[in-house]
Amino acid sequence: MHAISARMNSMRENDIHSLIEWYKENKRSLPWRDTGNPYDVWLSEIMLQQTRIEAVKPKYLSFKEALPTIQDLAQCSDDRLMRLWEGLGYYSRARNLKKCANVLVDQYNGKLPNDYHALLNLPGIGPYTAGAIASIAFDIPVSAIDGNVLRVLARYYGIQDDIRNPKVRNILEDKLHNFYTNKDKHYDYSSFNQGIMELGETVCVPNGTPQCHKCPLKENCYACIHDVTQSIPYRSALKKRKIIERTLFIIRDNQSFVVHKRPSSGLLAGLYEFIGIDKHLNQSSAIQYVESLGFTPLKIQVLPESVHIFTHLEWHMHAYEIKVAQIQQLDQDFYSVTKKELQSLAIPSAFKKYIDWYSLRD
């Protein structure tokens, strides 16, 4: 690692200018790009975390239509917020958005501060997001290193160490330090940072063969010159996800479904779900479990199985529809809702197969 750091030079001046010009000529038209509104940059960066651009576009547009300002976001009810976020996953991002919006309203007159360190102190905003907002929205000279940037720079500098190692990021930040702190020159930092991100998204791609012939950095890119783009960057394998066998109970009568609201912290916090337990039950055991909840089952039907993958675990779901004569008084955090009411609740995409099964979404 030390040897790599010692042999690397700062990015060449001509490459900096080439990248900025390439970005201006080739950047994609995205609904949050070049709007002049820092809220758009912040919202899009949060939505794009571990989520594809094409999946984000329609959700971003509907979210902004419903909550056009930071003040609107701060005042939004939790249930409505989760419904607007539905389908994007990682729901803690939405909760942190609202928490941050409340701080912005209370302390910054409903606006994002044009200061990197102030941004970094806001809820849900880490070093990358703070750097992205600061540079893109306010043209502040600060880095914003995400997975795309890591890949581009690892290939450019020829870094063969594991890019999951935080030391690699530190080395790259060090190599870009002179660029961001040069007092004699002012660059278009917004276009530079977005240029590296765009390059990683469209040319120096993570899967498949990078299109080096289109790259503005190809003449001085180590991986391109030495034909090692398939081996750089090196990324160590993640730990295997824990598999949880889960049984769902879709309890209903002729009019309503029973849903459960998950706790306010932890996985899928505060969202609505069909009742479930982390155990695979056969039909007989499933009936006994439903009876233990105070229901009298009339009929049981086996529904299709489903798998949902989270970052660190997988749900392998077995599901039963349990018909009951009537839904009686329910305990706290359990609700009886009609199909129409169910359509207005935020139900995680983990249950998409069953949402589709009952045509609960238009």
C-alpha positions as CSV (number, residue, x, y, z in Angstrom):
1,M,0.0,0.0,0.0
2,H,2.8,2.4,0.9
3,A,4.7,1.7,-2.3
4,I,1.6,2.4,-4.4
5,S,1.1,5.7,-2.6
6,A,4.7,6.7,-3.2
7,R,4.7,6.1,-6.9
8,M,1.4,7.8,-7.6
9,N,1.4,11.4,-8.9
10,S,-1.5,13.8,-8.7
11,M,-3.8,13.8,-11.7
12,R,-2.3,15.5,-14.7
13,E,-3.4,19.0,-15.5
14,N,-4.5,18.1,-19.1
15,D,-6.5,15.2,-17.7
16,I,-8.4,17.5,-15.3
17,H,-9.4,19.8,-18.2
18,S,-10.2,16.9,-20.5
19,L,-12.5,15.3,-17.9
20,I,-14.3,18.6,-17.3
21,E,-14.8,19.2,-21.0
22,W,-15.9,15.6,-21.6
23,Y,-18.5,15.9,-18.9
24,K,-20.0,19.1,-20.3
25,E,-20.3,17.5,-23.7
26,N,-21.5,14.0,-22.7
27,K,-23.4,14.3,-19.5
28,R,-26.9,12.7,-19.4
29,S,-30.0,14.6,-18.9
30,L,-31.2,13.8,-15.4
31,P,-34.2,15.4,-13.6
32,W,-32.1,16.5,-10.6
33,R,-29.1,17.8,-12.7
34,D,-28.4,21.5,-13.3
35,T,-31.6,22.7,-11.5
36,G,-29.7,25.1,-9.3
37,N,-31.5,23.7,-6.3
38,P,-29.3,22.1,-3.6
39,Y,-32.4,20.2,-2.3
40,D,-32.4,18.3,-5.6
41,V,-28.8,17.3,-5.3
42,W,-29.3,16.2,-1.7
43,L,-32.4,14.2,-2.4
44,S,-31.0,12.5,-5.5
45,E,-27.8,11.5,-3.8
46,I,-29.7,9.9,-0.9
47,M,-32.0,8.1,-3.3
48,L,-29.1,6.9,-5.5
49,Q,-27.3,5.1,-2.6
50,Q,-27.3,1.4,-3.6
51,T,-30.2,2.1,-6.1
52,R,-30.0,2.2,-9.9
53,I,-30.5,5.5,-11.7
54,E,-33.4,4.2,-13.8
55,A,-35.2,3.0,-10.6
56,V,-34.7,6.4,-9.0
57,K,-35.9,8.7,-11.8
58,P,-39.7,8.1,-11.4
59,K,-39.5,8.0,-7.6
60,Y,-37.5,11.2,-7.5
61,L,-40.1,13.0,-9.8
62,S,-43.1,11.8,-7.8
63,F,-41.3,12.6,-4.5
64,K,-40.5,16.1,-5.6
65,E,-44.0,16.7,-6.9
66,A,-45.4,15.7,-3.5
67,L,-42.7,17.4,-1.4
68,P,-41.3,20.2,-3.5
69,T,-39.4,22.0,-0.6
70,I,-37.4,21.1,2.4
71,Q,-40.2,22.6,4.5
72,D,-42.7,20.2,2.9
73,L,-40.4,17.3,3.7
74,A,-40.1,18.3,7.3
75,Q,-43.8,18.5,7.8
76,C,-44.6,15.2,6.0
77,S,-46.2,12.4,8.1
78,D,-44.1,9.3,8.6
79,D,-46.7,7.1,6.9
80,R,-46.9,9.3,3.9
81,L,-43.1,9.6,3.7
82,M,-42.7,5.8,3.7
83,R,-45.4,5.5,1.0
84,L,-43.5,8.0,-1.2
85,W,-40.3,6.1,-0.6
86,E,-41.8,2.7,-1.3
87,G,-39.9,0.7,-3.8
88,L,-36.5,2.3,-3.1
89,G,-35.6,0.2,-0.1
90,Y,-33.2,1.1,2.7
91,Y,-36.0,3.0,4.4
92,S,-33.7,4.5,7.1
93,R,-32.6,6.9,4.3
94,A,-36.1,8.4,4.2
95,R,-36.3,8.7,8.0
96,N,-32.9,10.4,8.0
97,L,-34.1,12.7,5.2
98,K,-37.0,13.9,7.4
99,K,-34.8,14.2,10.5
100,C,-32.3,16.3,8.5
101,A,-35.1,18.4,7.0
102,N,-36.3,19.3,10.5
103,V,-32.8,20.4,11.5
104,L,-32.5,22.5,8.3
105,V,-35.9,24.2,9.1
106,D,-34.9,24.8,12.7
107,Q,-31.3,26.0,12.2
108,Y,-30.8,26.9,8.6
109,N,-34.1,28.6,7.5
110,G,-35.0,25.5,5.5
111,K,-31.9,25.6,3.3
112,L,-28.8,23.4,3.0
113,P,-25.7,25.2,4.2
114,N,-23.0,26.0,1.7
115,D,-20.3,24.6,4.0
116,Y,-18.8,21.1,3.8
117,H,-18.3,20.7,7.6
118,A,-21.8,22.0,8.4
119,L,-23.2,19.5,5.9
120,L,-21.2,16.7,7.4
121,N,-22.8,17.4,10.8
122,L,-26.4,16.9,9.5
123,P,-28.3,13.7,10.2
124,G,-27.8,11.0,7.5
125,I,-25.1,12.9,5.6
126,G,-21.7,11.2,5.5
127,P,-18.4,12.3,3.9
128,Y,-19.4,11.3,0.3
129,T,-22.8,12.9,0.4
130,A,-21.5,16.1,2.1
131,G,-18.8,16.3,-0.6
132,A,-21.3,15.7,-3.4
133,I,-23.7,18.4,-2.2
134,A,-20.8,20.9,-1.4
135,S,-19.2,20.4,-4.8
136,I,-22.2,20.0,-7.1
137,A,-24.5,22.5,-5.5
138,F,-22.0,25.1,-4.3
139,D,-18.9,24.4,-6.4
140,I,-16.8,24.0,-3.2
141,P,-13.4,22.3,-3.8
142,V,-13.9,19.0,-1.9
143,S,-13.8,15.4,-3.0
144,A,-16.9,13.1,-3.3
145,I,-15.6,9.5,-3.6
146,D,-18.2,6.9,-4.2
147,G,-17.9,3.4,-5.8
148,N,-17.8,4.8,-9.3
149,V,-15.0,7.3,-8.4
150,L,-13.1,4.6,-6.6
151,R,-13.2,2.4,-9.7
152,V,-12.1,5.2,-12.2
153,L,-9.3,6.4,-10.0
154,A,-8.1,2.9,-9.1
155,R,-7.7,2.1,-12.8
156,Y,-6.2,5.6,-13.6
157,Y,-3.5,5.2,-10.9
158,G,-3.2,1.4,-11.2
159,I,-4.2,0.5,-7.7
160,Q,-4.3,-3.2,-7.3
161,D,-5.1,-3.3,-3.6
162,D,-8.5,-4.1,-2.3
163,I,-10.7,-1.0,-2.8
164,R,-12.8,-2.1,0.1
165,N,-9.9,-1.1,2.3
166,P,-10.4,2.4,3.7
167,K,-6.7,3.1,3.2
168,V,-7.2,3.1,-0.6
169,R,-9.8,5.9,-0.3
170,N,-7.4,7.8,1.9
171,I,-4.7,7.5,-0.7
172,L,-6.9,8.7,-3.4
173,E,-8.1,11.7,-1.3
174,D,-4.4,12.5,-0.7
175,K,-3.7,12.4,-4.4
176,L,-6.5,14.7,-5.2
177,H,-5.6,17.0,-2.3
178,N,-3.4,19.4,-4.4
179,F,-6.2,19.7,-7.0
180,Y,-8.8,20.8,-4.4
181,T,-6.4,23.1,-2.4
182,N,-4.6,24.8,-5.2
183,K,-4.9,28.5,-4.3
184,D,-3.5,29.7,-7.7
185,K,-6.2,28.1,-9.8
186,H,-10.0,27.7,-9.6
187,Y,-11.4,24.7,-11.5
188,D,-15.0,23.8,-12.2
189,Y,-15.2,21.5,-9.1
190,S,-18.9,20.6,-9.8
191,S,-18.2,19.4,-13.3
192,F,-15.0,17.6,-12.2
193,N,-16.6,15.6,-9.5
194,Q,-19.7,14.8,-11.6
195,G,-17.4,14.0,-14.5
196,I,-15.7,11.2,-12.6
197,M,-19.0,9.9,-11.4
198,E,-20.5,10.0,-14.9
199,L,-17.4,8.3,-16.3
200,G,-17.8,5.5,-13.9
201,E,-21.5,5.1,-14.7
202,T,-21.3,5.2,-18.5
203,V,-17.7,4.4,-19.7
204,C,-15.5,3.0,-16.9
205,V,-18.3,0.6,-16.0
206,P,-18.3,-1.9,-13.1
207,N,-19.6,-4.9,-15.0
208,G,-18.5,-5.8,-18.5
209,T,-15.7,-4.2,-20.6
210,P,-15.0,-0.5,-20.1
211,Q,-15.2,1.6,-23.2
212,C,-11.7,2.9,-23.0
213,H,-11.8,4.4,-26.5
214,K,-14.4,6.9,-25.2
215,C,-12.5,7.9,-22.1
216,P,-10.9,11.3,-21.7
217,L,-8.3,9.8,-19.3
218,K,-7.2,6.9,-21.5
219,E,-3.7,8.3,-22.5
220,N,-2.5,8.3,-18.9
221,C,-4.7,5.6,-17.4
222,Y,-2.6,2.8,-16.0
223,A,-5.2,0.1,-16.4
224,C,-5.9,1.1,-20.0
225,I,-2.2,1.4,-21.0
226,H,-1.3,-2.0,-19.4
227,D,-4.6,-3.7,-20.5
228,V,-5.5,-4.7,-16.9
229,T,-9.0,-3.2,-16.7
230,Q,-10.4,-6.6,-16.0
231,S,-8.3,-7.1,-12.9
232,I,-8.4,-3.5,-11.6
233,P,-10.0,-2.7,-9.3
234,Y,-9.8,-5.6,-7.0
235,R,-12.7,-5.9,-4.6
236,S,-12.8,-8.6,-1.9
237,A,-15.9,-10.7,-1.5
238,L,-18.5,-9.7,1.0
239,K,-19.4,-12.0,3.8
240,K,-22.2,-14.5,3.0
241,R,-25.6,-13.2,3.9
242,K,-27.5,-14.9,6.7
243,I,-30.5,-16.8,5.5
244,I,-33.7,-16.6,7.5
245,E,-36.6,-19.0,6.9
246,R,-39.7,-16.8,7.4
247,T,-43.4,-17.7,7.5
248,L,-46.0,-15.1,6.5
249,F,-49.6,-15.2,7.6
250,I,-52.0,-13.2,5.4
251,I,-55.0,-13.2,7.6
252,R,-58.2,-11.9,6.1
253,D,-62.0,-12.1,6.2
254,N,-64.3,-11.1,3.4
255,Q,-63.6,-7.4,3.8
256,S,-60.3,-6.8,5.4
257,F,-56.6,-7.8,5.9
258,V,-54.6,-7.9,9.1
259,V,-51.3,-6.0,9.0
260,H,-48.6,-5.4,11.5
261,K,-46.6,-2.2,12.0
262,R,-43.0,-3.0,12.6
263,P,-41.1,-1.4,15.5
264,S,-39.7,2.2,15.2
265,S,-36.1,0.9,15.0
266,G,-34.4,-1.9,13.3
267,L,-35.0,-3.6,9.9
268,L,-37.9,-2.0,7.9
269,A,-38.6,0.2,10.9
270,G,-42.1,1.7,11.1
271,L,-43.3,0.0,8.0
272,Y,-46.4,-2.2,7.5
273,E,-46.2,-5.9,6.8
274,F,-48.2,-9.1,6.8
275,I,-47.8,-10.9,10.1
276,G,-44.7,-13.1,10.1
277,I,-42.2,-15.0,12.2
278,D,-38.6,-16.1,11.6
279,K,-39.4,-19.8,11.3
280,H,-40.8,-22.1,8.7
281,L,-44.1,-23.6,9.8
282,N,-46.1,-26.3,8.1
283,Q,-49.8,-25.9,7.6
284,S,-50.8,-27.5,10.9
285,S,-48.3,-25.4,12.9
286,A,-49.4,-22.3,11.0
287,I,-53.1,-22.8,12.0
288,Q,-52.0,-23.3,15.6
289,Y,-50.0,-20.1,15.5
290,V,-52.9,-18.1,14.1
291,E,-55.2,-19.5,16.8
292,S,-52.7,-18.4,19.4
293,L,-53.2,-14.8,18.1
294,G,-56.9,-15.1,18.9
295,F,-58.3,-15.9,15.4
296,T,-60.5,-18.8,14.4
297,P,-59.2,-20.1,11.0
298,L,-61.8,-21.3,8.5
299,K,-59.5,-22.1,5.6
300,I,-55.8,-22.1,4.8
301,Q,-54.2,-21.7,1.4
302,V,-50.6,-22.1,0.5
303,L,-49.2,-19.1,-1.4
304,P,-46.1,-19.0,-3.6
305,E,-42.7,-18.8,-1.9
306,S,-40.6,-15.7,-2.2
307,V,-37.0,-14.6,-1.5
308,H,-36.0,-11.1,-0.6
309,I,-32.3,-10.1,-0.4
310,F,-31.2,-7.4,2.0
311,T,-27.6,-6.3,2.4
312,H,-26.6,-8.7,5.1
313,L,-29.4,-11.3,5.1
314,E,-32.0,-13.0,3.0
315,W,-35.6,-13.8,3.8
316,H,-36.8,-17.1,2.4
317,M,-40.5,-16.6,2.8
318,H,-43.2,-19.3,3.0
319,A,-46.7,-17.8,3.0
320,Y,-50.3,-18.9,3.9
321,E,-53.5,-17.1,3.4
322,I,-55.7,-17.7,6.4
323,K,-59.4,-17.0,6.0
324,V,-61.3,-16.2,9.2
325,A,-64.9,-15.5,9.8
326,Q,-64.4,-12.0,11.3
327,I,-61.4,-10.0,12.4
328,Q,-61.9,-9.3,16.1
329,Q,-60.3,-6.8,18.4
330,L,-56.5,-6.5,17.7
331,D,-53.5,-5.9,19.9
332,Q,-51.4,-2.8,19.6
333,D,-49.5,-2.4,16.3
334,F,-51.9,-4.8,14.5
335,Y,-54.5,-3.2,12.2
336,S,-57.5,-4.4,10.2
337,V,-57.5,-2.6,6.9
338,T,-59.6,-2.9,3.7
339,K,-57.9,-3.5,0.4
340,K,-58.3,0.2,-0.5
341,E,-56.8,1.2,2.8
342,L,-53.9,-1.3,2.3
343,Q,-53.1,0.4,-1.0
344,S,-52.3,3.6,0.8
345,L,-49.9,2.1,3.3
346,A,-46.1,1.8,2.9
347,I,-45.5,-1.9,2.4
348,P,-41.8,-2.9,1.7
349,S,-40.9,-4.4,-1.6
350,A,-39.9,-7.5,0.4
351,F,-43.6,-8.4,0.1
352,K,-43.9,-7.5,-3.6
353,K,-44.9,-11.0,-4.7
354,Y,-47.9,-10.9,-2.3
355,I,-48.7,-7.3,-3.1
356,D,-48.9,-8.4,-6.7
357,W,-50.8,-11.6,-5.8
358,Y,-53.7,-9.5,-4.3
359,S,-53.3,-6.7,-6.9
360,L,-52.6,-4.2,-4.2
361,R,-50.8,-1.8,-6.5
362,D,-52.1,-0.1,-9.6
